[in-house]
């Protein structure tokens, strides 16, 4: 225990020659190592080592968080919380969710699936973005049509993580539609997480197919 106290004292002394922010970071670091030493005395063990490359770093697999990239942060509109539709499905003339259906053959080509990269909730592919614009154009001409966006993920990570990611995906598409002029009261969002895969394999291609959003409609 004396070794930890001496180490912390030396670290604090060295910090006097640097700025206060760096000194505080050093103190926190020393505190963590001191705590590890105390925990070790009580039988707690820490399996740690120095990482030698980026490939060795693996982020949390089951953590309930949504990792973002710099490009996501630049797309500020997608992260603005839009108001929910005034009507609740199943109440006051609004169809219940089980009344929504896949678009009929006559307009099915307008409602194409769109796909996402791993851990992302924004669309990158130009064809996917064009598909959203196509849906927006149809809905603006059909104000009595309601849309449900289902956000899906692949099988990796926890159920809670994937439900959150699926909702971010469907909400992102809703924000694009509203930005294009669609009434926000026409569009509802749901997350299916990883519960409704299209492909049941465990390959990268299977996962790619399952990271998607699909659409159901109800026309009055």
Secondary structure, 3 states (H helix, E strand, C coil): CHHHHHHHHHHHHHHCCCCHHHHHHHHHHHHHHHHHHHHHHCCCCCCCCCCCCHHHCCCCCCCCCCCCCHHHHHCHHHHCCCCCCCCCCCCCCCCCHHHCECCCCCCHHHCCCEECCCCCCCCCCHHHHHHHHHHHHHHHHCCCEEEEEEEECCCCCCHHHHHHHHHHHHHHHHHHHHHCCCCHHHEEEEEEECCCCCCCCCCHHHHHHHCEEEEEEEEC
